[in-house]
Amino acid sequence: MHLKRIITGLVALPFLIYLIVQGGLAFFGLVLAAGLLALWEYLRIVCAVPPRPVLSFLSVLAMIMAAWILWAAYQPRFDLIILGLTANLLLAGISAIASYAGDKDVFAAVVKQVTGVVYVPVLLGHILLLRNGSDGMVWVFLLIGLVFANDIGAFYAGTFCGKHKLCPSVSPGKTIEGSLGGLIACFGVGVAFRLYLLPGLPWGWFLLAVLCIAIAGPVGDLFESIIKRSGNIKDSGSILPGHGGLLDRIDALLFASPVAYYCKTFLF
């Protein structure tokens, strides 16, 4: 399993780097594909309990609105993002009214669908906002570098030093020592970026941004663990050998992306 993870990462990394450097429609296409697939995995999980058909009006509506929201983020047009969220809730509400007589659990389905539209495309759309801003390419590399460093640092620190459980009710394998290892790895990557790629940024505010991003990533990971536990599944999918589903790979990025964008916007 560990070898599969490494091989998958080595194969995907050059394409990821190329698309980030290219930016524009190429990077948007990557984010759009990732967002739609991750949202579909989310819908598949939340439809498992209670059993509901994955392919439904609500799920199709969610996919359409996700594409709309990601396109609006690429523009960037915050007003169109709000329009997408509003239209989604209105149409989901109309659907719930129409089907309530034969489906008393439809409100719970609407809540899960609306949550998914915010959870995946809105949060992920911030990486498009980040890429299209000033020094966007560097900041996207910083964001992904911090997420990767956190994951790798936490894994090895937890494997060799982990003794105290971080949040056993949600993710029994995560430890406090692992989290500290991930945090140290993040600061190592952050310092390298500050020295060589972002030399003009003030140290204090930059390290604060690194800290916030480093905390947001594991929180996103734990949040996705709750979603998977609600569906009684181990992985969100099997599209990536050794990694599970795509949602499993971008769960930390979903929470870290908006934190990185707003830190860059308001701290610098």
Contacts in CASP RR format, 6 or more apart in sequence:
PFRMAT RR
TARGET T0000
AUTHOR 0000-0000-0000
METHOD contacts of the structure
MODEL  1
MHLKRIITGLVALPFLIYLIVQGGLAFFGLVLAAGLLALWEYLRIVCAVP
PRPVLSFLSVLAMIMAAWILWAAYQPRFDLIILGLTANLLLAGISAIASY
AGDKDVFAAVVKQVTGVVYVPVLLGHILLLRNGSDGMVWVFLLIGLVFAN
DIGAFYAGTFCGKHKLCPSVSPGKTIEGSLGGLIACFGVGVAFRLYLLPG
LPWGWFLLAVLCIAIAGPVGDLFESIIKRSGNIKDSGSILPGHGGLLDRI
DALLFASPVAYYCKTFLF
1 242 0 8 1.000
4 241 0 8 1.000
4 242 0 8 1.000
4 243 0 8 1.000
5 242 0 8 1.000
5 243 0 8 1.000
7 241 0 8 1.000
8 240 0 8 1.000
8 241 0 8 1.000
8 242 0 8 1.000
8 243 0 8 1.000
9 243 0 8 1.000
12 240 0 8 1.000
16 30 0 8 1.000
16 144 0 8 1.000
19 26 0 8 1.000
19 27 0 8 1.000
19 30 0 8 1.000
20 27 0 8 1.000
20 131 0 8 1.000
20 137 0 8 1.000
20 140 0 8 1.000
20 141 0 8 1.000
20 144 0 8 1.000
21 137 0 8 1.000
23 131 0 8 1.000
23 137 0 8 1.000
24 74 0 8 1.000
24 131 0 8 1.000
24 132 0 8 1.000
27 128 0 8 1.000
27 131 0 8 1.000
28 70 0 8 1.000
28 71 0 8 1.000
28 74 0 8 1.000
28 128 0 8 1.000
31 70 0 8 1.000
31 74 0 8 1.000
31 124 0 8 1.000
31 125 0 8 1.000
31 127 0 8 1.000
31 128 0 8 1.000
32 67 0 8 1.000
32 70 0 8 1.000
32 71 0 8 1.000
34 124 0 8 1.000
34 246 0 8 1.000
34 250 0 8 1.000
35 66 0 8 1.000
35 70 0 8 1.000
35 120 0 8 1.000
35 121 0 8 1.000
35 124 0 8 1.000
35 246 0 8 1.000
35 250 0 8 1.000
36 63 0 8 1.000
36 66 0 8 1.000
36 67 0 8 1.000
37 239 0 8 1.000
37 246 0 8 1.000
38 120 0 8 1.000
38 124 0 8 1.000
38 236 0 8 1.000
38 246 0 8 1.000
38 247 0 8 1.000
38 250 0 8 1.000
38 254 0 8 1.000
39 62 0 8 1.000
39 63 0 8 1.000
39 66 0 8 1.000
39 116 0 8 1.000
39 117 0 8 1.000
39 120 0 8 1.000
39 121 0 8 1.000
40 54 0 8 1.000
40 59 0 8 1.000
40 63 0 8 1.000
41 236 0 8 1.000
41 237 0 8 1.000
41 245 0 8 1.000
41 246 0 8 1.000
41 247 0 8 1.000
42 116 0 8 1.000
42 119 0 8 1.000
42 120 0 8 1.000
42 227 0 8 1.000
42 236 0 8 1.000
42 247 0 8 1.000
43 54 0 8 1.000
43 59 0 8 1.000
43 62 0 8 1.000
43 113 0 8 1.000
43 116 0 8 1.000
44 54 0 8 1.000
44 236 0 8 1.000
44 237 0 8 1.000
45 227 0 8 1.000
45 228 0 8 1.000
45 230 0 8 1.000
45 231 0 8 1.000
45 233 0 8 1.000
45 236 0 8 1.000
46 112 0 8 1.000
46 116 0 8 1.000
46 227 0 8 1.000
46 230 0 8 1.000
46 231 0 8 1.000
47 53 0 8 1.000
47 54 0 8 1.000
47 59 0 8 1.000
47 109 0 8 1.000
47 112 0 8 1.000
48 231 0 8 1.000
48 232 0 8 1.000
48 233 0 8 1.000
49 230 0 8 1.000
49 231 0 8 1.000
49 232 0 8 1.000
50 105 0 8 1.000
52 105 0 8 1.000
52 109 0 8 1.000
56 109 0 8 1.000
57 95 0 8 1.000
58 92 0 8 1.000
58 95 0 8 1.000
58 109 0 8 1.000
58 110 0 8 1.000
58 113 0 8 1.000
59 113 0 8 1.000
61 88 0 8 1.000
61 91 0 8 1.000
61 92 0 8 1.000
61 95 0 8 1.000
61 113 0 8 1.000
62 88 0 8 1.000
62 113 0 8 1.000
62 116 0 8 1.000
62 117 0 8 1.000
65 84 0 8 1.000
65 85 0 8 1.000
65 87 0 8 1.000
65 88 0 8 1.000
65 117 0 8 1.000
65 121 0 8 1.000
66 117 0 8 1.000
66 120 0 8 1.000
66 121 0 8 1.000
67 121 0 8 1.000
68 80 0 8 1.000
68 84 0 8 1.000
69 80 0 8 1.000
69 81 0 8 1.000
69 84 0 8 1.000
69 85 0 8 1.000
69 117 0 8 1.000
69 121 0 8 1.000
69 122 0 8 1.000
69 125 0 8 1.000
70 121 0 8 1.000
70 124 0 8 1.000
70 125 0 8 1.000
70 128 0 8 1.000
71 80 0 8 1.000
72 78 0 8 1.000
72 80 0 8 1.000
72 81 0 8 1.000
72 83 0 8 1.000
72 84 0 8 1.000
73 81 0 8 1.000
73 121 0 8 1.000
73 125 0 8 1.000
73 126 0 8 1.000
73 128 0 8 1.000
73 129 0 8 1.000
74 125 0 8 1.000
74 128 0 8 1.000
74 132 0 8 1.000
76 128 0 8 1.000
76 129 0 8 1.000
76 132 0 8 1.000
81 122 0 8 1.000
85 117 0 8 1.000
85 118 0 8 1.000
85 122 0 8 1.000
88 113 0 8 1.000
88 114 0 8 1.000
88 117 0 8 1.000
89 114 0 8 1.000
92 110 0 8 1.000
92 113 0 8 1.000
92 114 0 8 1.000
93 110 0 8 1.000
95 106 0 8 1.000
95 110 0 8 1.000
96 106 0 8 1.000
96 107 0 8 1.000
96 109 0 8 1.000
96 110 0 8 1.000
99 106 0 8 1.000
100 106 0 8 1.000
100 107 0 8 1.000
103 109 0 8 1.000
119 254 0 8 1.000
120 247 0 8 1.000
120 254 0 8 1.000
123 254 0 8 1.000
123 255 0 8 1.000
123 257 0 8 1.000
123 258 0 8 1.000
124 250 0 8 1.000
124 253 0 8 1.000
124 254 0 8 1.000
124 257 0 8 1.000
125 257 0 8 1.000
126 257 0 8 1.000
126 258 0 8 1.000
126 260 0 8 1.000
126 261 0 8 1.000
127 140 0 8 1.000
127 143 0 8 1.000
127 253 0 8 1.000
127 257 0 8 1.000
127 261 0 8 1.000
129 261 0 8 1.000
130 136 0 8 1.000
130 139 0 8 1.000
130 140 0 8 1.000
130 143 0 8 1.000
130 257 0 8 1.000
130 260 0 8 1.000
130 261 0 8 1.000
130 264 0 8 1.000
131 137 0 8 1.000
131 139 0 8 1.000
131 140 0 8 1.000
133 139 0 8 1.000
135 198 0 8 1.000
138 193 0 8 1.000
138 197 0 8 1.000
138 198 0 8 1.000
139 260 0 8 1.000
139 264 0 8 1.000
141 193 0 8 1.000
141 197 0 8 1.000
142 189 0 8 1.000
142 190 0 8 1.000
142 193 0 8 1.000
142 197 0 8 1.000
142 198 0 8 1.000
142 260 0 8 1.000
143 213 0 8 1.000
143 253 0 8 1.000
143 256 0 8 1.000
143 257 0 8 1.000
143 260 0 8 1.000
144 253 0 8 1.000
145 189 0 8 1.000
146 186 0 8 1.000
146 189 0 8 1.000
146 190 0 8 1.000
146 210 0 8 1.000
146 213 0 8 1.000
146 214 0 8 1.000
146 256 0 8 1.000
146 260 0 8 1.000
147 213 0 8 1.000
147 217 0 8 1.000
147 252 0 8 1.000
147 253 0 8 1.000
147 256 0 8 1.000
149 182 0 8 1.000
149 185 0 8 1.000
149 186 0 8 1.000
149 188 0 8 1.000
149 189 0 8 1.000
150 182 0 8 1.000
150 183 0 8 1.000
150 185 0 8 1.000
150 186 0 8 1.000
150 214 0 8 1.000
150 217 0 8 1.000
150 218 0 8 1.000
150 252 0 8 1.000
151 182 0 8 1.000
151 252 0 8 1.000
152 182 0 8 1.000
152 185 0 8 1.000
153 178 0 8 1.000
153 181 0 8 1.000
153 182 0 8 1.000
153 184 0 8 1.000
153 185 0 8 1.000
154 174 0 8 1.000
154 178 0 8 1.000
154 179 0 8 1.000
154 181 0 8 1.000
154 182 0 8 1.000
154 185 0 8 1.000
154 218 0 8 1.000
155 178 0 8 1.000
156 181 0 8 1.000
157 177 0 8 1.000
157 178 0 8 1.000
157 180 0 8 1.000
157 181 0 8 1.000
157 182 0 8 1.000
157 184 0 8 1.000
158 175 0 8 1.000
158 177 0 8 1.000
158 178 0 8 1.000
158 181 0 8 1.000
161 175 0 8 1.000
161 177 0 8 1.000
161 178 0 8 1.000
162 175 0 8 1.000
162 176 0 8 1.000
162 177 0 8 1.000
162 178 0 8 1.000
163 175 0 8 1.000
163 177 0 8 1.000
164 175 0 8 1.000
164 176 0 8 1.000
164 177 0 8 1.000
165 172 0 8 1.000
165 173 0 8 1.000
165 174 0 8 1.000
165 175 0 8 1.000
165 176 0 8 1.000
166 174 0 8 1.000
166 175 0 8 1.000
166 176 0 8 1.000
166 178 0 8 1.000
166 179 0 8 1.000
167 174 0 8 1.000
167 222 0 8 1.000
170 222 0 8 1.000
170 225 0 8 1.000
170 226 0 8 1.000
170 229 0 8 1.000
171 221 0 8 1.000
171 222 0 8 1.000
171 225 0 8 1.000
174 218 0 8 1.000
174 222 0 8 1.000
179 218 0 8 1.000
182 214 0 8 1.000
183 211 0 8 1.000
183 214 0 8 1.000
183 215 0 8 1.000
186 210 0 8 1.000
186 211 0 8 1.000
186 213 0 8 1.000
186 214 0 8 1.000
187 207 0 8 1.000
187 210 0 8 1.000
187 211 0 8 1.000
187 214 0 8 1.000
190 206 0 8 1.000
190 207 0 8 1.000
190 210 0 8 1.000
194 201 0 8 1.000
194 203 0 8 1.000
194 206 0 8 1.000
198 206 0 8 1.000
201 268 0 8 1.000
202 268 0 8 1.000
205 267 0 8 1.000
205 268 0 8 1.000
206 267 0 8 1.000
206 268 0 8 1.000
208 263 0 8 1.000
208 267 0 8 1.000
209 260 0 8 1.000
209 263 0 8 1.000
209 264 0 8 1.000
209 267 0 8 1.000
209 268 0 8 1.000
212 259 0 8 1.000
212 263 0 8 1.000
213 256 0 8 1.000
213 259 0 8 1.000
213 260 0 8 1.000
213 263 0 8 1.000
216 252 0 8 1.000
216 255 0 8 1.000
216 256 0 8 1.000
216 258 0 8 1.000
216 259 0 8 1.000
217 252 0 8 1.000
217 253 0 8 1.000
217 255 0 8 1.000
217 256 0 8 1.000
218 252 0 8 1.000
219 255 0 8 1.000
220 251 0 8 1.000
220 252 0 8 1.000
220 254 0 8 1.000
220 255 0 8 1.000
220 256 0 8 1.000
221 251 0 8 1.000
221 252 0 8 1.000
223 251 0 8 1.000
223 255 0 8 1.000
224 236 0 8 1.000
224 247 0 8 1.000
224 248 0 8 1.000
224 251 0 8 1.000
224 254 0 8 1.000
228 234 0 8 1.000
228 235 0 8 1.000
228 236 0 8 1.000
235 244 0 8 1.000
235 245 0 8 1.000
235 248 0 8 1.000
236 244 0 8 1.000
236 245 0 8 1.000
236 246 0 8 1.000
236 247 0 8 1.000
236 248 0 8 1.000
237 244 0 8 1.000
237 245 0 8 1.000
237 246 0 8 1.000
237 247 0 8 1.000
237 248 0 8 1.000
238 244 0 8 1.000
238 245 0 8 1.000
239 245 0 8 1.000
239 246 0 8 1.000
240 246 0 8 1.000
240 248 0 8 1.000
240 249 0 8 1.000
243 249 0 8 1.000
END
